[in-house]
Amino acid sequence: AVYIGGRDVTDMPPKKRDIAMVFQNYALYPYLTVAANIAFPLKMAKVKKAERDRQMRDVAELLGLTPFLERKPSQLSGGQRQRVAMGRALVRNPSVFLMDEPLSNLDAKLRVQMRADIAALQSRLAVTTVYVTHDQSEAMTLGHRVAVLHEGRLQQLGPPRELYDRPVNTFVAGFIGSPAMNLVTLPLGSNSGVSLGGATVPLPERIAAAIGRNGRRELVLGLRPESLELAADGLPAEVEVVEELGADAYVFCVADLPSGSSKLVARTEAKHAPGRGERVTLRPRPDEAHLFDPETGERLETS
């Protein structure tokens, strides 16, 4: 069953569920002004003209659209048109907002600005919002809780920080974070752990025993770029690309591992970043490592 605000809406017609929707295509009426577009749902609901005009102006003020009320959609920028589409949803004062990739048609700079605007607006209105996106940066920025779906199945649900720090499987580990977590398959050592670059990540006996019973002798080691540092000794690698971020830099490398050649990303201070083609050594921080089952991809709890 589906409940919204304590009401069972499972068998209720969509128009009676009190959900307002915003899509990536703005779906504005091109022949109506901004004011008329925002007020349109109220007109359909037969709200009196004076009241719908008041509500429309309140929403326009909230979204910074007051100077544009007499303009047509063709006279607006992409960001302004998206705000009009949001205004048309807001004016209904719904129980729930459903936003389906509302920023995907905007350029990168405008997306960042609109992301901040939506976060501030949601905080001010305190209305439950379901926000659908393929952009994990949007999910991490806007979500109080994030649901990661893969092939129609829920992989993990939790606060953004929990998904980043404790991904439940390799799919979530590789999806959340930019750049993604480094994932490498390594043999299980004789000391019930996996080693990389001279650093060993220990494995509890119960997990090592379970893996041994299954006849497997390898694990997937996960390391965030900030958990893989350039060091004087460690795993030899060759730098392919250096992505400068200002104070920091991401160093994209290729290293030879027991499972074959593997691409790894390390984060470092920009002033210490190597050049393309240089040979470096990488050393992981064992206490920040993640371990996963190579067959199921599920997280192995080491504590």
C-alpha positions in Angstrom: 0.0 0.0 0.0 1.0 3.6 -0.6 0.4 6.2 2.1 0.7 9.9 1.8 0.1 12.0 4.9 -1.5 9.1 6.6 -4.0 8.5 3.7 -4.0 5.2 1.8 -3.8 6.4 -1.8 -3.1 3.0 -3.4 -6.4 2.8 -5.3 -7.1 6.5 -5.5 -7.2 8.2 -8.9 -3.9 10.1 -9.5 -5.6 13.5 -9.6 -6.9 12.9 -6.0 -3.6 11.9 -4.5 -2.5 15.5 -3.9 0.9 15.2 -5.7 2.4 18.0 -7.7 4.9 17.0 -10.4 7.8 18.8 -12.1 9.5 17.2 -15.2 12.6 17.9 -17.2 10.5 19.4 -20.0 8.8 22.4 -18.6 5.4 21.8 -20.2 4.4 25.4 -20.1 1.6 26.9 -22.1 3.5 29.1 -24.7 0.6 31.4 -25.3 0.0 32.2 -21.6 2.0 34.6 -19.5 4.1 33.5 -16.5 1.3 34.7 -14.2 -1.3 32.7 -16.1 0.9 29.6 -16.2 1.5 29.6 -12.5 -2.2 30.2 -11.7 -3.5 27.6 -14.2 -3.9 24.8 -11.7 -5.9 27.1 -9.4 -8.1 28.1 -12.3 -8.8 24.5 -13.1 -9.7 24.0 -9.4 -12.2 26.9 -9.7 -10.5 29.0 -7.1 -11.8 32.5 -7.1 -9.8 35.0 -9.2 -8.8 37.2 -6.3 -7.5 34.3 -4.2 -5.7 32.6 -7.1 -4.0 35.9 -8.0 -2.9 36.3 -4.4 -1.5 32.7 -4.3 0.2 33.2 -7.7 1.9 36.3 -6.6 3.1 34.7 -3.3 4.7 31.8 -5.3 6.2 34.2 -7.8 7.8 36.2 -5.0 9.1 33.0 -3.5 10.8 32.0 -6.8 12.0 35.4 -7.8 9.6 35.6 -10.8 7.7 38.8 -9.9 9.6 40.9 -12.6 8.6 38.3 -15.3 4.9 37.8 -14.6 3.8 39.4 -17.9 6.3 37.6 -20.1 5.7 34.6 -22.2 7.8 31.4 -21.8 9.7 32.2 -25.1 11.0 35.4 -23.5 12.6 33.5 -20.5 15.9 31.7 -19.9 16.0 28.0 -19.3 16.3 28.5 -15.5 13.4 30.9 -15.4 11.2 28.5 -17.3 12.1 25.8 -14.9 11.1 28.1 -12.0 7.8 28.8 -13.6 7.2 25.0 -13.9 8.0 24.7 -10.2 5.7 27.6 -9.4 2.8 25.9 -11.1 3.4 22.9 -8.9 4.0 24.9 -5.7 0.8 27.0 -6.1 -1.2 23.8 -5.5 0.3 23.5 -2.0 0.4 19.7 -2.4 1.2 17.0 0.2 4.1 15.7 -1.9 6.3 16.9 -4.7 7.6 14.5 -7.4 10.4 16.0 -9.4 11.6 13.9 -12.3 15.0 15.1 -13.4 13.9 18.7 -13.4 17.4 20.1 -14.1 18.5 17.8 -16.9 17.8 20.3 -19.7 19.9 23.1 -18.0 23.6 23.8 -18.6 26.1 22.8 -15.9 26.5 26.2 -14.2 22.7 26.8 -14.1 22.2 23.3 -12.7 24.4 24.1 -9.7 22.5 27.3 -9.0 19.1 25.6 -9.4 20.2 22.8 -7.2 20.9 25.3 -4.4 17.6 27.0 -5.0 15.6 23.8 -4.8 17.4 22.8 -1.6 16.6 26.2 0.0 13.0 26.0 -1.2 12.4 22.5 0.1 13.9 23.5 3.5 11.6 26.6 3.7 8.4 24.8 2.6 9.1 21.5 4.5 7.1 19.5 2.0 8.2 15.9 1.3 9.8 15.8 -2.0 10.7 12.7 -4.1 13.5 13.7 -6.5 14.4 11.4 -9.4 17.9 11.8 -10.9 20.7 9.9 -12.6 23.1 12.5 -11.3 24.6 11.3 -8.0 25.9 14.8 -7.2 22.3 16.1 -7.2 21.2 13.2 -5.0 24.0 13.7 -2.5 23.4 17.5 -2.4 19.6 17.5 -2.2 18.7 14.3 -0.4 18.0 13.9 3.3 17.8 10.2 2.4 18.9 8.7 -0.9 17.5 5.5 -2.5 19.8 3.9 -5.0 18.0 1.7 -7.6 19.5 -0.7 -10.1 17.5 -2.6 -12.6 14.3 -1.9 -10.7 15.6 -3.1 -7.4 16.4 -1.0 -4.3 20.1 -1.4 -3.5 20.4 0.9 -0.5 18.4 3.6 1.4 19.9 6.0 3.8 21.5 9.4 4.5 24.0 10.5 1.8 27.0 10.2 4.1 26.0 6.6 5.0 25.9 5.6 1.3 29.3 7.2 0.8 31.0 5.7 4.0 29.3 2.3 4.1 28.0 1.2 0.6 26.2 -2.1 0.9 27.6 -3.5 -2.4 29.9 -2.8 -5.3 27.2 -1.1 -7.3 26.5 1.5 -4.7 30.3 1.9 -4.1 30.9 2.5 -7.8 27.9 4.8 -8.2 28.2 7.1 -5.2 31.2 9.4 -5.3 32.9 11.3 -8.0 35.3 9.9 -9.0 33.9 6.5 -8.1 35.5 4.2 -5.5 38.5 2.2 -6.7 37.5 -1.5 -6.8 40.1 -4.1 -7.4 40.0 -7.9 -7.0 42.9 -9.3 -4.9 43.9 -12.7 -3.7 43.3 -13.6 -0.1 46.7 -13.8 1.7 47.8 -16.5 4.1 47.4 -14.0 6.9 43.6 -13.8 6.3 43.7 -10.4 4.6 44.4 -8.7 1.3 47.5 -6.7 0.5 48.0 -3.7 -1.8 51.1 -1.6 -2.1 52.6 -3.0 1.1 49.6 -2.3 3.2 47.4 -5.2 4.5 43.7 -5.0 5.2 42.9 -7.7 7.8 39.9 -9.9 7.6 38.0 -11.3 10.6 38.4 -15.0 11.0 34.6 -15.7 10.6 34.6 -14.0 7.2 37.9 -15.7 6.1 36.4 -19.1 7.1 33.2 -18.5 5.2 35.1 -17.5 2.1 37.3 -20.5 2.5 34.3 -22.8 2.7 33.0 -21.5 -0.6 36.3 -22.4 -2.2 37.1 -18.8 -3.1 40.5 -17.2 -2.4 40.0 -13.6 -3.4 38.2 -10.4 -2.4 37.2 -7.1 -3.9 39.0 -4.2 -2.1 37.4 -0.8 -2.3 39.3 2.5 -1.7 38.0 6.0 -2.1 40.5 8.3 -4.0 41.2 10.1 -0.7 42.1 6.7 0.9 44.8 6.1 -1.7 47.8 8.3 -1.3 51.0 9.0 -3.1 53.9 7.7 -1.0 57.6 7.0 -1.2 56.9 3.2 -1.3 53.9 1.2 -2.3 52.2 0.0 -5.5 54.0 1.2 -8.7 51.8 2.9 -11.1 52.0 5.2 -14.2 50.1 8.5 -14.3 47.6 8.8 -17.2 45.8 12.0 -16.4 45.8 14.6 -13.7 42.5 16.4 -13.0 43.2 19.8 -11.4 40.6 21.0 -8.9 42.3 24.0 -7.5 43.6 23.1 -4.0 43.4 19.4 -4.8 44.0 17.1 -7.8 42.8 13.7 -8.9 45.6 11.5 -10.2 44.4 8.8 -12.6 46.9 5.9 -12.8 47.4 2.4 -14.3 48.9 -0.2 -12.0 49.7 -3.9 -12.5 47.8 -6.1 -10.1 47.6 -9.9 -9.7 44.3 -9.8 -11.5 45.8 -7.7 -14.4 46.2 -4.1 -15.3 43.9 -1.8 -13.3 43.0 1.9 -13.3 43.2 3.6 -10.0 42.4 7.2 -8.8 44.2 8.9 -6.0 43.5 12.3 -4.5 46.4 14.6 -3.5 47.2 18.2 -2.9 47.5 20.0 -6.2 51.0 21.3 -5.3 52.2 17.7 -5.0 50.5 16.4 -8.1 52.8 14.5 -10.5 52.8 15.0 -14.3 51.3 12.8 -17.0 53.5 9.8 -17.8 55.3 9.9 -14.4 55.9 6.8 -12.4 54.5 7.0 -8.9 53.8 4.7 -5.9 50.4 4.4 -4.3 49.8 3.3 -0.7 46.3 2.6 0.7 45.1 3.5 4.2 43.9 0.2 5.5 41.6 1.6 8.1 39.6 3.4 5.4 39.3 0.3 3.1 36.1 -1.5 2.1 35.9 -5.3 1.4 33.3 -6.9 -0.8 32.4 -10.5 -1.8 33.7 -11.0 -5.4 30.8 -13.2 -6.3 27.7 -11.4 -4.9 29.3 -7.9 -4.6 27.9 -7.6 -1.1 29.8 -5.7 1.6 31.8 -7.7 4.1 31.6 -6.2 7.5 35.1 -6.2 9.1 34.1 -4.8 12.4 
